[in-house]
């Protein structure tokens, strides 16, 4: 696909990166023609960029003329894994969500049959959700746990709906008088990384609050998924209608 003139950054760098990204769907390498079809760039442009990428170890040209990824992307990937901290990516997303809603936002991960509150953030209010970082709770209770189950492949109509909707809501499941909205977060290859949950006391939750906060939670999951290299189609509006929720009066 041809690159848009409105793309940010340096055009030549963008073209080089588009060539590298074309290899994500290729195991056996790519010819110059393959790269032309994948990127929309001219033959001469691809050839020059490939020479530079080969020089720096990002590509390797085989004897038959096909190009393969070189060793440098693998090396950089290893550096990324060693330096990766989810909090670095999650902190600004949670902060924005809390500032927009004035409720408690948290990141949950799955460990066997439990979910762990990895990170949380809230603003001072008279009544808050009492969830602590490091706390372990049941996986089958609460919106965040059901998200982790659904997108780990759990079978059943309830989980089918969650996968279709891209979110779920819990009312008084883990704690009485509490409500939560949760969405999944994906990484490279659509691997489930965690769930984002927005929790609040039941007396502050109603249809209007749901309609206002669901897009904010979906957008938070979309932003974190994008930052972690996942696809974000599931978070695009319009959002599924919540006709299975009995909202408090």
C-alpha positions as CSV (number, residue, x, y, z in Angstrom):
1,X,0.0,0.0,0.0
2,X,1.4,3.4,-0.9
3,X,2.3,5.6,2.0
4,X,0.3,8.7,2.7
5,X,2.0,12.1,2.4
6,X,0.4,13.0,5.8
7,X,2.4,10.4,7.7
8,X,4.5,11.9,10.5
9,X,8.3,11.7,10.7
10,X,10.8,11.3,8.0
11,X,9.5,9.9,4.7
12,X,12.6,7.8,4.0
13,X,12.5,6.2,7.5
14,X,8.8,5.5,7.1
15,X,9.5,3.7,3.8
16,X,12.2,1.6,5.4
17,X,10.0,0.6,8.2
18,X,7.2,-0.3,5.8
19,X,9.6,-2.7,4.1
20,X,10.5,-4.3,7.4
21,X,6.9,-4.6,8.4
22,X,6.1,-6.4,5.2
23,X,8.1,-9.4,6.4
24,X,5.7,-10.1,9.3
25,X,3.5,-12.2,7.0
26,X,6.5,-13.9,5.2
27,X,8.4,-16.9,6.5
28,X,10.2,-17.8,3.3
29,X,11.5,-14.3,2.5
30,X,10.4,-11.8,-0.2
31,X,11.5,-10.8,-3.6
32,X,11.7,-7.2,-4.8
33,X,8.4,-7.8,-6.6
34,X,6.8,-9.0,-3.4
35,X,8.0,-5.9,-1.6
36,X,6.7,-3.7,-4.3
37,X,3.2,-5.3,-4.0
38,X,3.3,-5.1,-0.3
39,X,4.5,-1.5,0.1
40,X,3.5,0.2,-3.1
41,X,7.1,1.6,-3.4
42,X,9.1,1.7,-6.6
43,X,11.6,-1.0,-7.5
44,X,14.5,1.4,-7.4
45,X,13.4,2.8,-4.0
46,X,13.1,-0.6,-2.5
47,X,16.5,-1.7,-3.8
48,X,18.3,1.3,-2.3
49,X,16.6,1.0,1.1
50,X,17.2,-2.8,1.2
51,X,20.9,-2.2,0.6
52,X,20.9,0.1,3.7
53,X,18.9,-2.3,5.7
54,X,21.2,-5.2,4.7
55,X,24.3,-3.1,5.6
56,X,23.0,-2.6,9.2
57,X,21.9,-6.2,9.6
58,X,18.1,-5.7,9.4
59,X,17.9,-7.7,6.2
60,X,19.9,-10.5,4.5
61,X,19.9,-11.1,0.7
62,X,20.0,-14.8,-0.3
63,X,21.7,-16.2,-3.3
64,X,18.4,-16.5,-5.1
65,X,17.8,-12.8,-4.7
66,X,15.1,-13.1,-2.0
67,X,15.4,-11.0,1.1
68,X,15.0,-12.4,4.7
69,X,15.0,-10.6,8.0
70,X,18.5,-10.3,9.4
71,X,19.7,-10.9,13.0
72,X,19.4,-7.2,14.1
73,X,15.6,-7.2,14.6
74,X,15.9,-10.3,16.8
75,X,18.6,-8.6,18.8
76,X,16.5,-5.5,19.3
77,X,13.5,-7.7,20.2
78,X,15.6,-9.4,23.0
79,X,16.6,-5.9,24.3
80,X,12.9,-4.9,24.3
81,X,11.9,-8.0,26.3
82,X,14.7,-7.4,28.8
83,X,13.7,-3.7,29.3
84,X,9.9,-4.1,29.0
85,X,7.9,-3.0,32.0
86,X,4.1,-2.9,31.6
87,X,3.8,-0.1,34.1
88,X,5.7,2.2,31.8
89,X,2.9,1.8,29.2
90,X,0.0,1.4,31.6
91,X,0.6,4.3,33.9
92,X,-0.4,7.1,31.6
93,X,-3.4,5.2,30.3
94,X,-4.7,4.5,33.8
95,X,-4.0,8.1,34.8
96,X,-6.0,9.5,31.9
97,X,-8.9,7.0,32.7
98,X,-9.0,8.0,36.4
99,X,-8.9,11.7,35.6
100,X,-11.7,11.3,33.1
101,X,-13.9,9.2,35.4
102,X,-12.8,10.0,39.0
103,X,-13.1,6.3,39.8
104,X,-10.6,3.4,40.4
105,X,-8.8,1.9,37.4
106,X,-6.7,-1.3,37.6
107,X,-4.7,-3.7,35.5
108,X,-5.2,-7.4,36.1
109,X,-3.2,-10.4,34.9
110,X,-4.0,-14.1,35.0
111,X,-2.0,-16.6,37.0
112,X,-3.5,-20.1,36.9
113,X,-7.0,-19.9,38.3
114,X,-6.6,-16.5,39.9
115,X,-6.3,-12.9,38.8
116,X,-3.8,-10.5,40.3
117,X,-4.1,-6.7,40.6
118,X,-0.9,-5.7,39.0
119,X,-1.4,-1.9,39.0
120,X,-4.1,0.4,40.3
121,X,-4.8,4.1,40.3
122,X,-7.5,6.3,41.9
123,X,-8.4,9.8,42.9
124,X,-9.3,10.7,46.5
125,X,-13.1,10.3,47.1
126,X,-15.3,9.7,50.1
127,X,-16.0,6.1,48.8
128,X,-13.5,4.2,46.7
129,X,-13.1,0.6,45.5
130,X,-10.7,-1.2,47.9
131,X,-8.5,-3.1,45.6
132,X,-4.7,-3.4,46.4
133,X,-1.8,-4.0,44.1
134,X,-0.7,-7.6,44.4
135,X,-4.1,-8.8,45.6
136,X,-5.2,-12.2,44.3
137,X,-8.9,-12.8,43.7
138,X,-11.1,-15.4,42.1
139,X,-10.9,-15.6,38.3
140,X,-14.5,-16.4,37.7
141,X,-15.9,-13.4,39.7
142,X,-15.8,-9.8,38.5
143,X,-15.5,-8.2,35.1
144,X,-11.7,-8.3,34.9
145,X,-11.6,-12.0,35.6
146,X,-14.3,-12.8,33.0
147,X,-12.3,-10.8,30.4
148,X,-9.2,-12.9,31.2
149,X,-11.2,-16.1,30.9
150,X,-13.0,-15.1,27.7
151,X,-9.9,-14.1,25.8
152,X,-8.0,-17.1,27.1
153,X,-10.5,-19.3,25.2
154,X,-13.0,-20.2,27.9
155,X,-16.1,-21.9,26.4
156,X,-19.7,-20.9,26.9
157,X,-22.3,-18.4,25.7
158,X,-21.3,-15.9,28.3
159,X,-17.8,-15.9,27.1
160,X,-18.8,-15.9,23.5
161,X,-20.7,-12.7,24.1
162,X,-17.8,-11.1,25.9
163,X,-15.5,-11.9,23.0
164,X,-18.0,-10.5,20.6
165,X,-18.7,-7.3,22.6
166,X,-15.1,-6.6,23.6
167,X,-16.1,-5.8,27.2
168,X,-18.1,-7.0,30.1
169,X,-19.8,-5.6,33.2
170,X,-20.0,-7.0,36.7
171,X,-22.5,-6.0,39.5
172,X,-21.9,-7.1,43.1
173,X,-20.0,-10.2,42.0
174,X,-16.7,-10.1,43.9
175,X,-17.8,-7.5,46.5
176,X,-21.3,-6.4,47.4
177,X,-22.3,-3.0,46.3
178,X,-19.6,-2.7,43.6
179,X,-19.7,-2.4,39.9
180,X,-17.0,-2.7,37.2
181,X,-16.4,-2.4,33.5
182,X,-13.5,-4.3,32.0
183,X,-11.9,-4.7,28.6
184,X,-8.9,-6.8,27.3
185,X,-5.5,-5.6,26.3
186,X,-3.5,-7.4,23.6
187,X,0.1,-7.5,22.5
188,X,2.0,-8.6,19.4
189,X,0.1,-11.4,17.6
190,X,-3.1,-10.6,19.5
191,X,-1.7,-12.3,22.6
192,X,-3.8,-11.4,25.7
193,X,-1.6,-9.3,28.0
194,X,-4.0,-8.2,30.7
195,X,-7.4,-6.6,31.4
196,X,-8.2,-3.0,32.3
197,X,-11.0,-2.6,34.8
198,X,-12.8,0.6,36.0
199,X,-14.5,0.0,39.4
200,X,-16.9,2.1,41.4
201,X,-19.5,1.7,44.1
202,X,-22.9,0.5,43.0
203,X,-24.6,3.7,44.0
204,X,-22.6,5.7,41.5
205,X,-23.3,3.2,38.7
206,X,-26.4,3.6,36.4
207,X,-27.2,3.6,32.7
208,X,-26.0,7.1,32.1
209,X,-22.7,6.4,33.9
210,X,-22.2,3.2,31.8
211,X,-22.9,5.1,28.6
212,X,-20.4,7.7,29.5
213,X,-17.6,5.5,30.8
214,X,-17.7,2.5,28.5
215,X,-16.1,4.4,25.6
216,X,-13.4,5.7,28.0
217,X,-12.5,2.2,29.1
218,X,-12.6,0.9,25.5
219,X,-10.3,3.8,24.5
220,X,-7.9,3.1,27.3
221,X,-7.7,-0.6,26.2
222,X,-7.3,0.5,22.6
223,X,-4.4,2.9,23.5
224,X,-2.5,0.3,25.6
225,X,-3.1,-2.4,23.0
226,X,-1.7,-0.1,20.3
227,X,1.3,0.7,22.5
228,X,2.0,-3.0,23.0
229,X,1.7,-3.9,19.3
230,X,-1.7,-5.5,19.2
231,X,-4.6,-4.9,16.7
232,X,-7.3,-2.5,17.9
233,X,-10.3,-3.4,15.7
234,X,-12.3,-4.8,18.6
235,X,-12.3,-1.4,20.3
236,X,-13.7,0.6,17.5
237,X,-17.2,2.1,17.9
238,X,-20.1,1.5,17.7
239,X,-20.1,-0.5,20.9
240,X,-22.3,-3.5,21.5
241,X,-25.6,-2.7,23.2
242,X,-25.7,-3.7,26.9
243,X,-29.1,-5.3,26.9
244,X,-28.1,-8.0,29.4
245,X,-27.4,-5.6,32.3
246,X,-29.9,-4.8,35.0
247,X,-28.9,-1.3,36.0
248,X,-29.6,0.0,39.5
249,X,-32.3,2.5,39.8
